[in-house]
Structure formats: C-alpha cells, structure tokens
C-alpha cells in the first residue's frame, strides 16, 4: 500500500501529463485527517492545505507544522467568518454579499486583506452552493468595493455524475466565465477539480485542484 508521500508524488506525475507545462496549484484537502497525517503531507511537499469545517480546523491547525498556506474550501456560514479570517490565508467559497460584508469587517479589525475565490454553481443543482453563473459579474463588482477583500478568481464543483461529458461541460462553462472576466478583475486562480475529476478539470483549464482521497486514501 502506498503512503502519503508516494500518493502525493503520483498525483503530481499525473498532473504533469495533462498540464501542458502550466503551473497547477495542488490544495491538499485535509478534512477529517489528524494533524500528524497533515504534517506528513507537508513533509512530502504539500504547499497548500484545504479545510472544510471551521471547528475542525480550529482544533487541528495549531498542531500543523511547517510552512504551508491554509485555504478554507467548505461552505462558510456568516457566523464563522471571524474565525475563518483569523485561521486562513484564502477563502475559496465566497457565495453571498452578506458573507463578503462580514469577512471585510473582520479583516478590517485584523488589519489584513483576505484573498477570496467566488464559488460559482456550475451544476445547476439548486441544493449546491455558489453564485448563479449569470450573476457572477455583478457580484464581483459589488464585492470588489470592499477594502479588505481581494477577488483572485473562481471556484466550482462539477456535477456529481458518472457521465464525463457532463462533468467536462461544467468545467468548460466555468472556464468560459473565468476567461470573460479574468483581465477586468485580474484573476489568478481557477479552482476546479477534485480526486475523481481533477484530470478533466486541468484539461479544461483549471490551475488549482483540491485533492484529498487520492493522497490520504479513503476516509475512515
């Protein structure tokens, strides 16, 4: 059985085969995994880790060692914005003006500017989080007015289906939105692709993938 280091290196090798020489940022998704395994991933070379839950991150992150960037990638409730602003160097899941306002307020107190990605609902499923694709431009215009937030790109989750064509279509749609507004808003990151679909996402233009299971194995 391969360990975390071997798994991480295997993921990087796979990425190389589809990235056409582009830099792809790998966010190692560490939810439900203890700090000692996270530290193992960091020793293996992980530069960014991603957490989904504030409470878990609050308990775990003090024991995480080494130079690593910490991203929040889960759905963020407004009442957790204060803690998220303290713990993380990027929030990848901004999806409401109310949340933007709260992050801005908290970051003003902390004396920092929070890089964020706008979560876009590319699946069309109502139960999924994210901004409706047609509202993206107006939303970013509003959020760009906040002094303590900087929009650095977009994030999306593909539909959970077995049909690769549907998955690819979702990623393609998000890349088109990204390209449409990238120069206006100076985007840096298009975060799309997880363990089951990151290769497709990269082929469709992603430059940031969020991978947990392919590195840590199945969660207990």
C-alpha positions in Angstrom: 0.0 0.0 0.0 1.4 3.4 -1.0 1.9 6.0 1.7 1.1 9.7 1.6 4.4 10.8 0.1 4.1 8.2 -2.8 0.4 9.2 -3.3 1.2 12.9 -3.5 4.1 12.3 -5.9 1.8 10.1 -8.1 -0.8 12.9 -8.2 1.9 15.4 -9.3 3.1 13.0 -12.0 -0.5 12.5 -13.3 -0.9 16.3 -13.3 2.2 16.7 -15.4 0.7 14.5 -18.2 -2.2 16.9 -18.7 -1.0 20.3 -17.7 0.9 21.2 -20.9 3.7 22.8 -18.7 1.3 25.1 -16.9 1.7 25.6 -13.1 -1.0 23.7 -11.3 -1.6 24.5 -7.6 -2.5 21.5 -5.6 -4.6 22.1 -2.5 -4.3 19.0 -0.3 -7.7 18.5 1.3 -7.1 17.6 4.9 -10.6 17.4 6.3 -11.1 14.5 8.9 -7.4 13.8 8.8 -5.4 14.3 12.0 -2.5 16.8 12.2 0.1 14.1 12.1 -1.1 13.0 8.7 -1.3 16.6 7.5 2.3 17.1 8.7 3.3 14.0 6.7 1.7 15.6 3.6 3.6 18.8 4.2 6.9 16.9 4.5 6.0 15.2 1.2 5.9 18.7 -0.4 2.4 20.0 0.1 2.3 23.8 -0.2 -1.4 24.4 0.4 -3.9 22.6 2.6 -7.6 22.9 2.5 -10.1 22.6 5.3 -13.9 22.4 5.1 -15.0 22.9 8.7 -14.1 25.8 11.0 -14.4 23.9 14.2 -12.2 21.0 13.0 -9.6 23.5 11.6 -9.5 25.4 14.9 -8.7 22.2 16.8 -6.3 20.8 14.3 -4.3 23.7 12.8 -2.3 24.6 15.9 -0.6 21.2 15.6 0.2 21.6 11.9 3.9 22.2 11.3 5.9 23.8 8.6 5.4 26.5 6.0 2.1 25.8 4.4 -0.7 28.0 3.1 -4.1 27.3 4.6 -7.3 27.7 2.5 -10.9 27.4 3.6 -12.7 25.4 0.9 -16.1 24.5 2.5 -19.3 26.3 2.8 -18.8 29.2 5.2 -21.5 30.4 7.4 -21.6 34.1 8.2 -21.2 33.5 12.0 -17.9 31.7 11.3 -16.4 34.5 9.2 -14.4 35.9 12.2 -12.7 32.6 12.9 -12.1 31.9 9.2 -10.5 35.3 8.8 -8.1 34.5 11.6 -7.2 31.0 10.6 -6.9 31.1 6.8 -4.9 32.9 4.1 -7.6 32.4 1.5 -11.4 31.7 1.4 -12.3 29.8 -1.7 -16.0 29.7 -1.2 -17.4 33.2 -1.1 -21.0 33.0 -2.3 -23.0 35.8 -0.7 -22.8 39.6 -0.2 -23.7 39.1 3.5 -20.7 36.8 3.9 -18.4 39.3 2.0 -19.5 42.1 4.3 -18.7 40.0 7.4 -15.3 38.9 6.1 -14.5 42.5 5.2 -15.5 43.7 8.7 -13.5 41.0 10.4 -10.4 41.6 8.3 -10.5 45.3 8.9 -10.2 44.6 12.6 -7.3 42.2 11.9 -5.6 44.7 9.7 -5.4 42.3 6.7 -6.8 41.8 3.2 -8.4 38.4 2.5 -7.9 36.9 -0.9 -11.1 35.1 -1.9 -12.4 33.0 -4.8 -16.0 33.3 -5.8 -17.9 30.0 -5.7 -20.0 29.5 -8.9 -22.8 27.0 -9.1 -21.9 25.3 -12.4 -24.0 22.2 -11.8 -27.4 24.0 -12.0 -28.4 22.0 -8.9 -30.4 24.2 -6.6 -29.1 22.4 -3.4 -25.5 23.3 -4.4 -23.8 26.4 -3.0 -22.5 29.1 -5.3 -23.4 32.2 -7.3 -25.6 31.7 -10.4 -23.3 32.0 -13.5 -25.3 34.9 -14.9 -24.9 36.9 -11.6 -21.1 36.5 -11.4 -20.1 39.8 -12.9 -22.4 41.9 -10.9 -21.5 40.1 -7.7 -17.8 40.6 -8.2 -18.3 44.3 -8.9 -20.1 44.6 -5.6 -17.5 42.6 -3.6 -14.6 44.5 -5.2 -15.9 47.6 -3.4 -14.8 46.1 -0.1 -11.4 47.3 1.1 -10.4 44.2 3.0 -11.2 41.6 0.3 -9.5 40.9 -3.0 -11.1 38.6 -5.5 -8.4 36.4 -7.0 -10.5 34.0 -9.1 -13.3 31.5 -9.2 -14.1 28.1 -7.7 -16.6 25.5 -8.7 -17.7 21.9 -8.1 -18.6 19.7 -11.1 -22.0 17.8 -11.1 -21.7 14.5 -9.2 -22.4 12.3 -12.1 -20.6 9.4 -13.9 -21.0 11.0 -17.3 -17.7 12.5 -18.2 -19.3 14.7 -20.8 -21.5 16.4 -18.3 -18.5 16.9 -15.9 -16.4 18.3 -18.7 -19.2 20.6 -19.8 -19.5 22.1 -16.2 -15.8 22.8 -16.1 -15.8 24.3 -19.6 -18.7 26.6 -18.6 -16.7 27.9 -15.5 -13.5 28.4 -17.6 -15.5 30.5 -20.1 -16.8 32.7 -17.2 -13.2 32.9 -15.9 -11.9 34.0 -19.3 -14.6 36.5 -19.8 -13.7 38.5 -16.6 -10.1 37.5 -15.9 -8.4 40.7 -17.2 -11.1 43.0 -15.8 -10.7 41.6 -12.3 -7.1 40.4 -12.5 -7.9 36.8 -11.7 -5.1 34.4 -10.7 -6.8 31.1 -9.8 -9.4 28.9 -11.3 -10.0 26.3 -8.6 -11.9 23.3 -10.1 -11.3 19.6 -9.9 -11.2 17.0 -7.1 -9.9 13.5 -6.7 -12.5 12.0 -9.1 -12.2 14.6 -11.8 -9.1 16.7 -11.5 -7.5 15.4 -14.7 -10.6 16.5 -16.7 -10.6 19.9 -14.8 -6.9 20.6 -15.8 -7.6 19.6 -19.4 -10.4 22.2 -19.3 -8.2 25.0 -17.9 -8.1 24.6 -14.1 -4.9 25.9 -12.5 -5.8 24.8 -8.9 -7.2 21.4 -7.8 -8.4 20.3 -4.5 -7.3 16.7 -3.7 -7.8 14.6 -0.6 -8.7 11.0 -1.2 -6.0 10.4 -3.9 -3.4 11.5 -1.3 -4.7 10.2 2.0 -6.7 7.2 0.8 -10.4 6.6 1.8 -11.6 8.4 4.9 -12.5 6.2 7.9 
